[in-house]
Amino acid sequence: MLCLFFLTGQKTHAEEVVVGAERTSAYFPLLKNQRIAVFSNHTGLVGDEHLVDFLLRNKFDVMGIFAPEHGFRGTADAGEHVSSSMDEKTGVPVFSLYDGNNSGIDQEILDGFDVLLVDIQDVGLRFYTYYITMVKLMNECAMNDKKMIVLDRPNPNGHYVDGPILDMKHKSGVGWLPIPVVHGMTLGEIATMVNGEKWLPEERECDLEVIVCENYTHQTLYELPVAPSPNLPNMKSIYLYPSTCYFEATPVSLGRGTSKPFLVYGHPNMKGYDFCFTPRSMPGAKHPPQQDKKCFGVDLSDLPDEEIFEKGIDLSYVIDAYNNLNMGNHFFRPFFEKLIGVDYVRNMIIQGKTAQEIKAMWADDVEKFKQQRRPYLLYEE
């Protein structure tokens, strides 16, 4: 259980969040006499114990673990292919869903379980890949008459919605659903919306049950007990992630290979900055952009959280680097559209538009999505 604080009013009203995995009376009965597969990683904790260990200790039949990007133990690089293996601690088979094989799950594996239990910490961004893996698993369950149970967890960016809705011509492994960059939903809410909006192929519907969190609303801040992936080491990086991730599609370093990933940005050729950093190869960032090169730029790590929340997605950092490097369209890689989800943002930056002018372009998308998602929210807005 963790303390959280309400965003509105003074931060004096603390309550304990009870995550879905801790609500054993709600889901243990559903697992009785069932063969269980688990989709999780190192964030799937029940107190200080991993869900898989917890289930085995309680004599449940866990036949396998599905692992997402970064692997079951959460140490692989972003985008790194992860091989299937055996969990050394438990001996349970680990089936990687991020091994470069897009042919789906072997039928033998699918035939081996009755219930798929989902317990993984998301951070609420369209380009954060865990929800995509969950949706693919929903489709597998729907095709094979398997039940999915989502043990829900709070969304640390769940207090707002921002960004353009994905133009589905840019659908990719970092953008799978027609949702904004910051969707403000938990995985349980996304799964409910996928069913309700018929977003699975051929309008399939997954047999779904969500074990909701207690003492959580969308107007609360939730601090994660463990880092969700190697390059999101703290809450500040999670809060700035919606604004700095776009540097992944440029020559600019966003701090991978330093102690401040997603908290800084810079390039060897940027002029007029005193702040500098040098990306190095390290676990979780084996070959970071601008490796071993001294980069000049900006340190955002001291920005107050309140200022980050007030601005939401802030493209001024990307615009600043674009203007400073004076590379024109060579600044952008095709991956940029996959991250931002629409064509017009790159064009507006090139035209010299401000971050505020660009944000105004997607204001209607935000309001449209807020209305569209409302029937599927499981927690008070």
C-alpha positions as MATLAB code, in Angstrom:
seq = 'MLCLFFLTGQKTHAEEVVVGAERTSAYFPLLKNQRIAVFSNHTGLVGDEHLVDFLLRNKFDVMGIFAPEHGFRGTADAGEHVSSSMDEKTGVPVFSLYDGNNSGIDQEILDGFDVLLVDIQDVGLRFYTYYITMVKLMNECAMNDKKMIVLDRPNPNGHYVDGPILDMKHKSGVGWLPIPVVHGMTLGEIATMVNGEKWLPEERECDLEVIVCENYTHQTLYELPVAPSPNLPNMKSIYLYPSTCYFEATPVSLGRGTSKPFLVYGHPNMKGYDFCFTPRSMPGAKHPPQQDKKCFGVDLSDLPDEEIFEKGIDLSYVIDAYNNLNMGNHFFRPFFEKLIGVDYVRNMIIQGKTAQEIKAMWADDVEKFKQQRRPYLLYEE';
ca = [
       0.000    0.000    0.000;
       1.189    3.494   -0.787;
       0.205    6.972    0.240;
      -1.236    9.256   -2.363;
      -2.216   12.881   -2.221;
      -5.122   14.666   -3.795;
      -4.158   17.118   -6.530;
      -6.899   19.557   -5.639;
      -6.692   21.515   -2.419;
      -3.937   21.239    0.141;
      -1.822   18.096    0.131;
      -2.787   17.075    3.648;
      -5.410   14.415    2.928;
      -3.491   11.169    2.472;
      -5.072    7.766    1.968;
      -3.679    4.339    1.272;
      -4.178    2.976   -2.203;
      -5.003   -0.700   -2.331;
      -3.935   -2.002   -5.759;
      -5.871   -4.776   -7.447;
      -3.256   -7.423   -6.669;
      -3.713   -6.784   -2.936;
      -7.467   -7.397   -3.080;
      -7.143  -11.164   -2.825;
     -10.732  -11.743   -1.691;
     -11.883  -10.306   -5.037;
      -9.807  -12.509   -7.330;
      -8.589  -15.609   -5.447;
     -12.000  -17.271   -5.881;
     -11.742  -16.681   -9.660;
      -8.439  -18.566   -9.787;
      -9.524  -21.696   -7.918;
      -8.810  -24.859   -9.942;
      -7.630  -22.748  -12.897;
      -4.385  -22.974  -14.850;
      -2.992  -19.449  -14.679;
      -0.777  -17.439  -17.016;
       0.537  -14.109  -15.750;
       1.366  -11.011  -17.813;
       3.662   -9.020  -15.555;
       7.160   -7.772  -14.872;
       9.125   -6.565  -11.857;
       6.359   -4.033  -11.043;
       3.778   -6.744  -10.272;
       4.211   -6.578   -6.509;
       1.892   -7.609   -3.696;
       3.454   -5.672   -0.865;
       7.135   -6.576   -1.203;
       6.480   -9.915   -2.916;
       6.112  -10.526   -6.626;
       2.673  -11.679   -7.736;
       4.073  -14.910   -9.211;
       5.814  -15.816   -5.937;
       2.687  -14.810   -4.043;
       0.424  -17.025   -6.170;
       2.767  -20.015   -5.909;
       3.004  -19.596   -2.135;
      -0.792  -19.701   -2.040;
      -0.751  -22.995   -4.005;
      -2.123  -21.667   -7.303;
      -1.176  -23.343  -10.586;
       0.973  -20.807  -12.461;
       1.946  -22.383  -15.797;
       3.749  -19.456  -17.391;
       4.697  -15.797  -17.398;
       4.254  -13.443  -20.371;
       6.961  -10.776  -20.335;
       6.708   -7.320  -22.033;
       9.294   -4.849  -23.315;
      12.259   -4.647  -20.885;
      11.695   -8.304  -19.914;
      10.197   -9.968  -16.840;
      12.813   -8.524  -14.508;
      12.645   -5.085  -16.212;
      16.312   -4.693  -17.125;
      16.362   -4.835  -20.957;
      16.879   -1.761  -23.140;
      13.920   -0.048  -24.788;
      13.128   -1.967  -27.965;
      15.641   -4.720  -27.192;
      14.526   -8.200  -28.262;
      14.111  -10.383  -25.189;
      14.321  -14.170  -25.466;
      11.908  -16.580  -23.813;
      13.481  -18.375  -20.884;
      12.880  -19.855  -17.436;
      12.451  -17.716  -14.340;
      15.451  -18.697  -12.234;
      13.709  -18.087   -8.926;
      10.554  -20.116   -9.521;
      11.289  -22.349  -12.499;
       8.175  -21.024  -14.246;
       8.560  -20.630  -18.033;
       8.827  -17.014  -19.253;
       7.367  -16.365  -22.717;
       8.731  -13.150  -24.169;
       6.260  -10.973  -26.058;
       9.100   -8.707  -27.150;
      11.390  -11.122  -28.986;
      10.965   -9.778  -32.520;
       8.466  -12.510  -33.389;
       5.145  -11.022  -34.497;
       3.510  -14.316  -35.384;
       1.501  -14.465  -32.152;
       1.592  -16.956  -29.308;
       2.104  -20.665  -29.981;
      -1.125  -22.621  -29.715;
       0.532  -25.040  -27.312;
       1.090  -22.175  -24.871;
      -2.459  -20.891  -25.312;
      -3.865  -24.361  -24.688;
      -1.887  -24.545  -21.441;
      -3.834  -21.948  -19.434;
      -7.427  -21.077  -18.558;
      -7.052  -17.581  -17.094;
      -4.659  -14.772  -17.959;
      -3.856  -12.538  -15.002;
      -2.565   -9.043  -15.879;
      -0.600   -7.132  -13.254;
       1.829   -4.516  -14.521;
       2.501   -0.854  -13.772;
       1.735    1.481  -16.672;
       2.593    5.207  -16.832;
      -0.319    6.411  -18.954;
       1.288    7.297  -22.292;
       0.212    6.117  -25.751;
       3.803    5.305  -26.687;
       4.517    3.318  -23.501;
       4.194   -0.220  -24.817;
       2.728   -2.238  -21.942;
      -0.895   -1.431  -22.850;
      -0.221   -2.523  -26.446;
       0.960   -5.916  -25.252;
      -2.153   -6.193  -23.061;
      -4.427   -5.409  -26.023;
      -2.689   -8.048  -28.157;
      -3.212  -10.535  -25.324;
      -6.892   -9.535  -25.149;
      -7.190  -10.503  -28.794;
      -5.487  -13.865  -28.177;
      -7.846  -14.512  -25.255;
     -10.878  -13.535  -27.337;
      -9.870  -15.920  -30.133;
      -9.197  -18.793  -27.756;
     -12.029  -18.427  -25.226;
      -9.727  -17.460  -22.350;
     -10.647  -15.154  -19.496;
      -8.501  -12.110  -18.731;
      -8.400  -10.641  -15.232;
      -6.725   -7.237  -14.887;
      -5.388   -6.496  -11.419;
      -5.540   -2.746  -11.822;
      -2.953   -0.210  -10.714;
      -3.150    3.611  -10.577;
      -1.916    5.720  -13.468;
       0.754    8.182  -12.254;
      -0.214   10.481  -15.157;
      -3.915    9.789  -14.675;
      -4.914   13.302  -13.614;
      -5.120   14.803  -17.117;
      -5.620   14.143  -20.827;
      -3.420   15.821  -23.445;
      -2.104   15.442  -26.966;
      -3.582   14.556  -30.349;
      -5.550   11.368  -30.946;
      -3.450    8.925  -32.966;
      -4.041    9.101  -36.710;
      -4.272    5.358  -37.316;
      -2.136    5.601  -40.449;
       0.704    6.031  -37.912;
      -0.276    2.932  -35.942;
       2.888    1.167  -34.765;
       4.526   -0.610  -31.868;
       4.550    2.732  -30.021;
       0.948    3.663  -30.834;
      -1.801    1.085  -31.173;
      -5.146    2.707  -30.357;
      -6.940    5.940  -31.412;
      -6.210    7.662  -28.100;
      -4.300   10.840  -27.112;
      -0.649   10.790  -26.059;
      -1.724   11.227  -22.421;
      -4.940    9.227  -22.098;
      -5.352    9.467  -18.314;
      -6.673    5.905  -17.947;
      -5.589    2.836  -16.001;
      -4.942   -0.439  -17.815;
      -8.248   -1.749  -16.493;
     -10.057    1.231  -17.971;
      -8.246    0.879  -21.313;
      -9.150   -2.813  -21.490;
     -12.797   -1.957  -20.751;
     -12.744    0.712  -23.478;
     -11.152   -1.681  -25.996;
     -14.088   -4.037  -25.515;
     -16.698   -1.283  -25.528;
     -15.364    0.470  -28.622;
     -14.814   -2.828  -30.494;
     -11.138   -2.045  -31.062;
     -10.020   -5.668  -31.290;
      -9.711   -7.138  -34.810;
     -13.022   -8.260  -36.301;
     -14.743   -6.522  -33.350;
     -13.923   -9.414  -31.049;
     -14.669   -9.051  -27.345;
     -12.465  -10.381  -24.594;
     -13.962  -12.092  -21.527;
     -12.690   -9.448  -19.124;
     -12.829   -8.769  -15.406;
     -11.098   -5.831  -13.722;
     -10.156   -5.913  -10.042;
     -10.192   -2.193   -9.293;
      -7.975   -0.269   -6.899;
      -9.416    1.089   -3.673;
      -8.950    4.686   -2.491;
      -7.912    5.931   -5.939;
      -9.437    8.615   -8.161;
      -8.082   10.370  -11.235;
      -7.442   13.478   -9.165;
      -4.786   11.870   -7.017;
      -1.038   11.555   -7.314;
       0.369    8.059   -6.919;
       4.066    7.466   -6.357;
       5.333    4.228   -7.836;
       7.077    1.823   -5.441;
       9.578    0.712   -8.122;
      10.773    2.211  -11.402;
       8.556    0.879  -14.219;
      11.452    0.626  -16.703;
      15.194    1.374  -16.675;
      14.966    4.885  -18.125;
      12.092    6.102  -15.953;
      13.946    6.006  -12.630;
      11.828    8.488  -10.660;
       8.531   10.357  -10.635;
       9.995   13.501  -12.240;
      11.082   11.486  -15.273;
       7.584    9.962  -15.487;
       5.980   13.416  -15.329;
       8.300   14.859  -18.023;
       8.115   11.785  -20.258;
       5.082   13.143  -22.223;
       7.129   16.230  -23.176;
      10.628   14.865  -23.748;
      10.069   11.476  -25.399;
       9.918   13.077  -28.872;
      13.690   13.587  -28.744;
      13.847    9.829  -29.460;
      13.003   10.784  -33.058;
      15.740   13.441  -33.354;
      19.554   13.544  -33.031;
      19.164   15.138  -29.587;
      19.982   13.123  -26.465;
      17.300   13.070  -23.794;
      19.705   11.731  -21.204;
      19.704    7.997  -21.839;
      23.042    6.769  -20.541;
      23.070    9.329  -17.714;
      21.496    9.506  -14.262;
      18.787   11.806  -15.653;
      16.988   10.081  -18.554;
      14.022   12.125  -19.856;
      15.068   14.944  -17.500;
      17.686   16.604  -19.730;
      18.200   17.256  -23.409;
      21.252   18.246  -25.373;
      23.496   17.761  -28.404;
      27.231   18.287  -29.062;
      26.421   21.136  -31.472;
      23.891   23.039  -29.381;
      25.096   26.567  -28.645;
      24.598   28.972  -25.764;
      24.182   26.496  -22.897;
      26.399   26.097  -19.837;
      24.836   22.783  -18.784;
      26.456   19.696  -20.291;
      26.380   15.911  -19.938;
      28.009   12.895  -21.606;
      25.903    9.772  -22.284;
      27.680    6.501  -21.438;
      26.825    2.874  -22.082;
      25.116    1.408  -19.007;
      22.527   -1.272  -18.121;
      19.201   -0.296  -19.707;
      20.993    2.075  -22.116;
      23.712    0.039  -23.794;
      24.054    2.255  -26.882;
      22.537    5.633  -25.998;
      22.276    8.418  -28.594;
      25.397   10.648  -28.660;
      27.285    8.027  -26.637;
      30.591    9.302  -25.197;
      30.015   12.759  -26.703;
      29.797   15.910  -24.602;
      26.299   17.341  -25.082;
      25.247   20.900  -24.287;
      21.663   21.676  -23.408;
      19.085   21.958  -20.659;
      18.530   20.294  -17.287;
      14.823   20.053  -16.432;
      15.234   17.980  -13.285;
      14.593   20.898  -10.913;
      11.283   21.912  -12.502;
       8.542   21.922   -9.834;
       5.983   19.146  -10.325;
       3.203   21.720  -10.227;
       4.692   23.550  -13.217;
       4.919   20.285  -15.178;
       1.288   19.443  -14.352;
       0.109   22.936  -15.324;
       1.750   22.781  -18.759;
       0.958   19.141  -19.617;
       2.665   18.220  -22.867;
       5.211   20.971  -23.478;
       6.740   20.975  -26.955;
       8.839   24.055  -26.194;
      11.836   21.805  -25.408;
      11.725   20.165  -28.844;
      11.162   23.562  -30.479;
      14.129   25.023  -28.583;
      16.480   22.261  -29.764;
      15.121   22.456  -33.316;
      15.760   26.198  -33.500;
      19.182   25.931  -31.871;
      20.563   23.214  -34.149;
      19.218   24.860  -37.339;
      19.042   21.541  -39.214;
      15.657   22.092  -40.841;
      13.690   18.949  -41.620;
      16.845   16.842  -41.054;
      16.161   17.337  -37.345;
      13.218   14.946  -37.551;
      13.176   11.216  -38.231;
      10.084    9.348  -39.501;
       9.693    7.946  -35.974;
       8.535   11.422  -34.872;
       5.063   10.925  -36.365;
       4.765    7.537  -34.698;
       5.363    9.188  -31.316;
       3.257   12.332  -31.709;
       0.677   10.489  -33.817;
      -0.205   13.153  -36.419;
       1.403   14.909  -39.392;
       0.798   18.549  -38.508;
       3.105   18.913  -35.492;
       6.357   18.558  -37.454;
       5.082   21.009  -40.078;
       4.045   23.578  -37.473;
       7.430   23.411  -35.746;
       9.165   23.984  -39.094;
       6.813   26.919  -39.734;
       7.908   28.522  -36.454;
       4.685   28.009  -34.500;
       4.795   28.121  -30.710;
       4.089   25.232  -28.365;
       0.840   26.947  -27.378;
      -0.289   27.289  -31.000;
       0.395   23.596  -31.609;
      -1.399   22.545  -28.425;
      -4.456   24.512  -29.533;
      -4.655   22.275  -32.604;
      -5.383   19.196  -30.519;
      -7.706   20.810  -27.957;
     -10.760   19.369  -29.726;
      -9.186   15.898  -29.674;
      -8.770   16.146  -25.903;
     -12.396   17.125  -25.325;
     -13.652   14.505  -27.770;
     -11.704   11.757  -26.053;
     -12.780   12.818  -22.563;
     -16.384   12.330  -23.654;
     -15.647    9.082  -25.475;
     -13.852    7.477  -22.525;
     -16.368    8.532  -19.862;
     -18.516    5.338  -19.963;
     -15.411    3.258  -19.352;
     -13.905    5.087  -16.379;
     -13.777    2.938  -13.263;
     -12.650    5.751  -10.972;
     -13.977    9.223  -10.226;
     -12.598   11.952  -12.494;
];
